[in-house]
Amino acid sequence: MPNNGIQPQVATAADGTVHLIYYKGDDRAGDIFYVRQNPKSENFSDPISVNSHPGSAIAVGTIRGAQLALGKNNRVHVIWNGSGKSKATIAGEEAIPLLYTRLNEAGSAFEPERNLITAAHGLDGGSSIAADSFGNVYAAWHAKIPGFPNDGSEEHRAVFVSRSTDEGKSFAPETQATTARTGACGCCGMRAFADSNGAVYILYRGAEAKVNRDEVLLISPKPGAPFQIAKRHPWKIETCPMSSAFLSQAGGGVLAAWETAGQVFVSSIDSKQNVSTPFSPPGSAKRKHPVAVLNNKGTVLIVWTEGTAWQKGGSAVWQLFDSSLKPSGEQSRADGVPVWSFVAAYAKPNGDFVLIY
């Protein structure tokens, strides 16, 4: 990791430029930084501060950190749960804000962050950001449904989406992504992603009937279209597992990765939004925080952590899969994933994979 940061999040442009954000500072009130690496360079750029208000980000719990997306003209968009230092008044109540910023046109600095929540407050687990090449930007988070009792029930939580059609200049008020009563697991992270055709995906952990914590995949097939439930992966568990989720472009489709019952799973989604049967890397060790990426040779890399837990670091473990999604070679392992952190990965234009932790 550059500059001894944690919680790397990475996105790559079509020309091979790597965009990376990371966290530094107190785990309950720290800062986010951005660097990039041009295809012909072996080094990352000098860091640029993402948040303009010091200490307005949070890392504790692993899944509440910042996420980024590349939008039109490769503009960088970043979103994160605010810290206790950045509380705002939302719908007449003091609440944690959902903070958003974007890189300026010169690529030299980030705009001052702004809160995107107008009514659906009560952030706990992570938020996410998606952006497409047409100028749409989607902020997603889960929170208490306005009007329901503030009793802490996860069944009364839902996923909300606020959409911008002008590259993040302005956002519409949030709406529920789906009216289906899936609930939302409060301390779990989520992932939003817009594919190359403008379809939008949201992957999160539901919370129905207190023990049904299925991983739920929502898909909107084109900008502005309603979200529909495309996949549910069941898990019956009474307590929140503090899991994360991941989505990435894979040729004309998308790869989705998540955790269920201590194992990581991956599904491929084709250009018609058909979701494959989930599969897992061989082995039975307890695994968390999966990432799945495809290179231009048809090879899939799946990477996850082992040994990470509350206030505990661990190891990065990875496995390659061939174009038929069969394991290729042996699993590899590297120690050194810090407390509150995880692994990021991307494919270079020459097909090589890079892991960052």
C-alpha positions as CSV (number, residue, x, y, z in Angstrom):
1,M,0.0,0.0,0.0
2,P,1.3,3.5,-0.8
3,N,2.1,5.6,2.3
4,N,1.2,2.8,4.8
5,G,-2.5,3.4,4.2
6,I,-5.4,0.9,4.8
7,Q,-8.6,0.0,3.1
8,P,-7.5,0.3,-0.6
9,Q,-10.1,0.8,-3.2
10,V,-9.0,0.7,-6.9
11,A,-10.5,1.4,-10.3
12,T,-8.7,1.2,-13.7
13,A,-9.4,3.2,-16.8
14,A,-9.4,1.8,-20.3
15,D,-5.9,3.2,-21.0
16,G,-4.5,1.3,-17.9
17,T,-4.4,4.3,-15.5
18,V,-4.9,3.1,-12.0
19,H,-6.9,5.2,-9.6
20,L,-6.5,4.4,-5.8
21,I,-8.0,5.7,-2.6
22,Y,-6.9,4.7,0.9
23,Y,-7.4,5.6,4.6
24,K,-5.0,7.0,7.1
25,G,-5.3,8.2,10.7
26,D,-7.5,7.5,13.7
27,D,-9.9,4.6,12.9
28,R,-12.9,6.6,14.1
29,A,-12.0,10.0,12.6
30,G,-9.4,9.8,9.8
31,D,-8.8,10.9,6.3
32,I,-9.0,9.6,2.7
33,F,-6.3,10.1,0.1
34,Y,-6.1,9.6,-3.6
35,V,-3.2,8.6,-5.9
36,R,-3.0,7.4,-9.5
37,Q,-0.5,5.6,-11.6
38,N,-0.1,6.1,-15.3
39,P,0.4,3.0,-17.4
40,K,4.1,3.8,-18.2
41,S,5.0,4.6,-14.6
42,E,6.0,2.3,-11.8
43,N,5.2,4.8,-9.1
44,F,2.0,6.3,-7.8
45,S,1.5,10.1,-7.9
46,D,1.8,12.3,-4.8
47,P,-1.3,11.9,-2.6
48,I,-4.3,14.3,-2.9
49,S,-6.6,14.7,0.1
50,V,-10.1,13.6,-0.7
51,N,-12.0,15.0,2.3
52,S,-11.7,18.7,2.9
53,H,-12.8,18.5,6.6
54,P,-10.1,16.7,8.6
55,G,-11.2,13.6,10.5
56,S,-14.5,13.3,8.6
57,A,-14.0,9.6,7.6
58,I,-14.2,6.3,9.5
59,A,-12.4,3.0,9.2
60,V,-13.5,1.1,12.3
61,G,-15.4,-2.1,11.5
62,T,-13.6,-2.5,8.1
63,I,-16.8,-2.2,5.9
64,R,-17.6,1.5,6.6
65,G,-14.8,3.0,4.5
66,A,-14.7,5.0,1.3
67,Q,-15.5,3.6,-2.1
68,L,-14.8,5.1,-5.6
69,A,-16.0,4.9,-9.1
70,L,-14.9,6.1,-12.5
71,G,-17.5,8.0,-14.5
72,K,-17.7,10.0,-17.7
73,N,-14.3,11.0,-19.0
74,N,-12.8,8.9,-16.1
75,R,-13.8,11.5,-13.5
76,V,-13.2,10.0,-10.0
77,H,-16.2,9.9,-7.7
78,V,-15.8,9.1,-4.0
79,I,-18.4,8.4,-1.2
80,W,-18.0,7.5,2.5
81,N,-19.8,7.3,5.8
82,G,-19.1,10.4,7.9
83,S,-17.4,10.2,11.3
84,G,-18.7,11.5,14.6
85,K,-16.9,14.7,13.9
86,S,-19.0,15.4,10.8
87,K,-22.6,14.9,12.1
88,A,-25.3,16.8,10.3
89,T,-29.0,17.7,10.9
90,I,-31.1,15.5,8.6
91,A,-34.9,15.6,8.7
92,G,-34.7,17.4,12.0
93,E,-32.4,14.9,13.7
94,E,-28.7,14.8,14.3
95,A,-27.2,12.0,12.2
96,I,-24.1,10.7,10.5
97,P,-24.0,12.1,6.9
98,L,-23.2,10.3,3.7
99,L,-20.4,12.3,2.2
100,Y,-19.7,12.6,-1.5
101,T,-17.0,14.4,-3.6
102,R,-15.6,14.2,-7.1
103,L,-12.2,15.1,-8.6
104,N,-12.2,18.5,-10.4
105,E,-11.8,18.6,-14.2
106,A,-8.1,19.4,-13.9
107,G,-7.5,16.3,-11.8
108,S,-5.7,18.3,-9.2
109,A,-8.1,18.5,-6.2
110,F,-11.4,17.2,-4.9
111,E,-14.4,19.4,-4.5
112,P,-15.6,20.1,-0.9
113,E,-17.6,17.0,0.3
114,R,-21.4,17.3,0.7
115,N,-24.0,15.2,2.4
116,L,-26.4,13.4,0.1
117,I,-29.0,12.2,2.7
118,T,-32.2,14.2,2.7
119,A,-34.5,11.8,4.7
120,A,-33.2,8.2,5.0
121,H,-30.6,8.6,7.7
122,G,-29.3,6.0,10.2
123,L,-26.1,4.9,8.5
124,D,-24.4,1.9,10.0
125,G,-22.7,-0.4,7.5
126,G,-21.0,0.8,4.3
127,S,-22.3,2.9,1.5
128,S,-21.3,2.7,-2.2
129,I,-20.9,4.7,-5.4
130,A,-21.4,3.7,-9.1
131,A,-20.9,5.8,-12.2
132,D,-21.2,5.2,-15.9
133,S,-19.8,6.8,-19.1
134,F,-23.0,8.6,-19.8
135,G,-22.8,11.0,-16.9
136,N,-25.0,9.1,-14.4
137,V,-23.7,8.7,-10.8
138,Y,-25.5,6.6,-8.2
139,A,-25.0,6.9,-4.5
140,A,-26.3,3.9,-2.5
141,W,-26.7,3.2,1.2
142,H,-28.9,1.3,3.6
143,A,-30.8,3.0,6.4
144,K,-34.0,3.0,8.4
145,I,-37.1,3.5,6.3
146,P,-38.5,6.9,7.1
147,G,-41.7,6.7,9.1
148,F,-40.9,3.4,10.7
149,P,-40.1,3.2,14.4
150,N,-36.5,3.9,15.3
151,D,-36.3,0.6,17.2
152,G,-33.1,-0.6,15.6
153,S,-34.9,-3.4,13.7
154,E,-32.9,-4.4,10.7
155,E,-36.2,-5.5,9.0
156,H,-37.1,-1.8,8.9
157,R,-34.0,-0.9,7.0
158,A,-33.8,-0.7,3.2
159,V,-31.4,0.2,0.4
160,F,-31.7,3.8,-0.9
161,V,-30.3,5.3,-4.1
162,S,-29.7,8.9,-5.0
163,R,-29.0,9.5,-8.7
164,S,-27.2,12.3,-10.5
165,T,-27.6,12.7,-14.3
166,D,-25.0,15.5,-14.5
167,E,-21.8,13.8,-13.4
168,G,-22.3,14.5,-9.8
169,K,-23.1,18.2,-9.9
170,S,-26.5,17.6,-8.4
171,F,-28.3,14.6,-6.9
172,A,-32.0,13.8,-6.7
173,P,-33.5,13.0,-3.3
174,E,-33.0,9.3,-2.4
175,T,-35.6,6.6,-3.1
176,Q,-35.9,3.0,-2.1
177,A,-34.1,0.8,-4.5
178,T,-36.8,-1.8,-4.1
179,T,-40.1,-2.0,-2.2
180,A,-39.5,-5.7,-1.5
181,R,-39.1,-6.0,2.2
182,T,-35.7,-7.6,2.3
183,G,-34.5,-5.6,5.2
184,A,-30.8,-4.7,5.4
185,C,-28.1,-6.1,7.7
186,G,-27.0,-3.0,9.6
187,C,-23.3,-3.6,10.1
188,C,-22.7,-5.2,6.6
189,G,-21.2,-3.4,3.7
190,M,-22.6,-3.2,0.2
191,R,-21.4,-2.6,-3.4
192,A,-22.9,-0.6,-6.3
193,F,-21.6,-0.8,-9.8
194,A,-22.5,0.5,-13.3
195,D,-21.4,-1.7,-16.2
196,S,-20.2,-0.5,-19.6
197,N,-23.7,-0.5,-21.0
198,G,-25.2,1.6,-18.2
199,A,-26.9,-1.2,-16.2
200,V,-26.6,-0.7,-12.4
201,Y,-26.1,-3.5,-9.8
202,I,-26.4,-3.3,-6.0
203,L,-25.2,-6.2,-3.9
204,Y,-26.0,-6.2,-0.2
205,R,-27.0,-8.4,2.8
206,G,-30.7,-8.4,3.7
207,A,-32.2,-9.0,7.1
208,E,-35.6,-10.6,7.1
209,A,-37.3,-12.3,10.1
210,K,-34.1,-11.6,12.1
211,V,-32.3,-14.7,10.9
212,N,-32.6,-14.6,7.1
213,R,-29.5,-12.6,6.1
214,D,-29.5,-13.5,2.4
215,E,-27.1,-11.8,0.1
216,V,-29.3,-9.9,-2.4
217,L,-28.5,-8.7,-5.9
218,L,-30.5,-5.9,-7.4
219,I,-30.2,-5.0,-11.1
220,S,-31.5,-2.0,-13.0
221,P,-31.0,-2.9,-16.7
222,K,-30.6,0.6,-18.0
223,P,-30.3,4.2,-16.5
224,G,-33.5,5.1,-14.8
225,A,-35.1,1.6,-15.0
226,P,-36.5,0.1,-11.7
227,F,-34.3,-2.3,-9.7
228,Q,-35.4,-5.9,-9.6
229,I,-34.1,-8.7,-7.3
230,A,-32.0,-10.9,-9.6
231,K,-30.4,-13.3,-7.0
232,R,-30.7,-14.2,-3.4
233,H,-28.1,-16.4,-1.7
234,P,-29.5,-17.7,1.6
235,W,-27.8,-17.5,5.0
236,K,-29.5,-18.1,8.3
237,I,-27.7,-16.4,11.1
238,E,-28.9,-14.3,14.0
239,T,-26.0,-11.9,14.3
240,C,-24.5,-9.5,11.8
241,P,-21.4,-11.0,10.2
242,M,-20.0,-7.6,9.1
243,S,-19.5,-8.9,5.6
244,S,-18.6,-7.0,2.4
245,A,-19.5,-7.4,-1.2
246,F,-17.8,-6.7,-4.6
247,L,-18.7,-6.1,-8.2
248,S,-16.5,-5.6,-11.3
249,Q,-16.6,-5.5,-15.0
250,A,-15.8,-8.8,-16.7
251,G,-15.8,-8.4,-20.5
252,G,-19.4,-7.8,-21.5
253,G,-20.6,-8.9,-18.1
254,V,-20.0,-8.5,-14.4
255,L,-18.5,-10.5,-11.6
256,A,-20.1,-10.5,-8.2
257,A,-18.4,-11.7,-5.0
258,W,-19.6,-12.0,-1.4
259,E,-19.4,-14.0,1.8
260,T,-21.9,-16.6,3.1
261,A,-21.4,-18.8,6.1
262,G,-17.6,-18.1,6.3
263,Q,-17.0,-18.9,2.6
264,V,-16.6,-16.6,-0.3
265,F,-18.7,-17.0,-3.4
266,V,-18.6,-15.6,-6.9
267,S,-21.2,-15.5,-9.7
268,S,-20.8,-14.2,-13.3
269,I,-23.5,-12.1,-14.8
270,D,-23.8,-11.9,-18.6
271,S,-24.8,-9.0,-20.8
272,K,-28.4,-10.0,-20.5
273,Q,-28.2,-9.9,-16.7
274,N,-28.4,-13.7,-16.3
275,V,-26.7,-14.7,-13.0
276,S,-24.7,-18.0,-12.9
277,T,-24.7,-20.5,-10.1
278,P,-22.3,-19.3,-7.3
279,F,-19.0,-21.1,-6.9
280,S,-16.2,-21.0,-4.3
281,P,-12.5,-21.5,-4.3
282,P,-11.4,-24.9,-2.9
283,G,-10.9,-25.1,0.8
284,S,-12.9,-24.6,4.0
285,A,-11.0,-21.9,5.9
286,K,-13.0,-19.0,7.2
287,R,-12.9,-16.3,4.5
288,K,-13.9,-12.7,4.3
289,H,-13.8,-9.6,2.0
290,P,-13.7,-11.2,-1.5
291,V,-12.6,-9.5,-4.6
292,A,-13.0,-11.0,-8.1
293,V,-11.5,-9.5,-11.3
294,L,-11.0,-10.7,-14.9
295,N,-8.1,-10.0,-17.2
296,N,-8.0,-9.7,-21.0
297,K,-6.9,-13.4,-21.3
298,G,-10.1,-14.8,-19.7
299,T,-8.4,-15.6,-16.3
300,V,-10.3,-14.7,-13.1
301,L,-8.5,-13.8,-9.9
302,I,-10.4,-14.3,-6.7
303,V,-8.7,-12.9,-3.6
304,W,-10.0,-12.8,0.0
305,T,-8.7,-12.4,3.6
306,E,-8.3,-15.1,6.3
307,G,-7.8,-14.4,10.0
308,T,-9.2,-10.8,9.8
309,A,-11.8,-10.0,12.5
310,W,-12.7,-7.2,14.8
311,Q,-9.5,-5.3,15.7
312,K,-7.5,-8.1,14.0
313,G,-5.5,-8.2,10.8
314,G,-4.8,-11.3,8.8
315,S,-3.6,-12.7,5.5
316,A,-4.3,-12.2,1.8
317,V,-5.2,-15.5,0.0
318,W,-5.8,-15.8,-3.8
319,Q,-6.6,-18.3,-6.5
320,L,-6.6,-18.1,-10.2
321,F,-9.4,-19.6,-12.4
322,D,-9.3,-20.4,-16.1
323,S,-11.9,-19.2,-18.7
324,S,-14.2,-22.1,-17.7
325,L,-13.9,-21.0,-14.1
326,K,-11.9,-24.1,-13.0
327,P,-9.1,-23.6,-10.5
328,S,-5.8,-23.0,-12.1
329,G,-2.7,-23.7,-10.0
330,E,-2.3,-23.6,-6.3
331,Q,-3.7,-21.0,-3.8
332,S,-1.2,-18.4,-2.7
333,R,-0.9,-16.5,0.6
334,A,0.7,-13.4,2.0
335,D,0.6,-12.2,5.5
336,G,0.4,-8.5,6.5
337,V,-3.2,-7.3,6.0
338,P,-3.5,-4.6,8.7
339,V,-6.3,-4.2,11.2
340,W,-9.5,-2.8,9.6
341,S,-8.2,-3.5,6.1
342,F,-8.6,-5.8,3.2
343,V,-7.2,-6.4,-0.3
344,A,-7.7,-4.6,-3.6
345,A,-6.9,-6.1,-7.0
346,Y,-6.9,-5.2,-10.6
347,A,-5.7,-6.5,-14.0
348,K,-3.1,-4.7,-16.1
349,P,-3.4,-4.2,-19.8
350,N,-0.8,-7.0,-20.4
351,G,-3.0,-9.4,-18.4
352,D,-0.9,-9.4,-15.2
353,F,-2.8,-9.1,-11.9
354,V,-1.8,-6.7,-9.1
355,L,-2.8,-7.1,-5.4
356,I,-2.7,-4.1,-3.0
357,Y,-2.9,-4.5,0.8
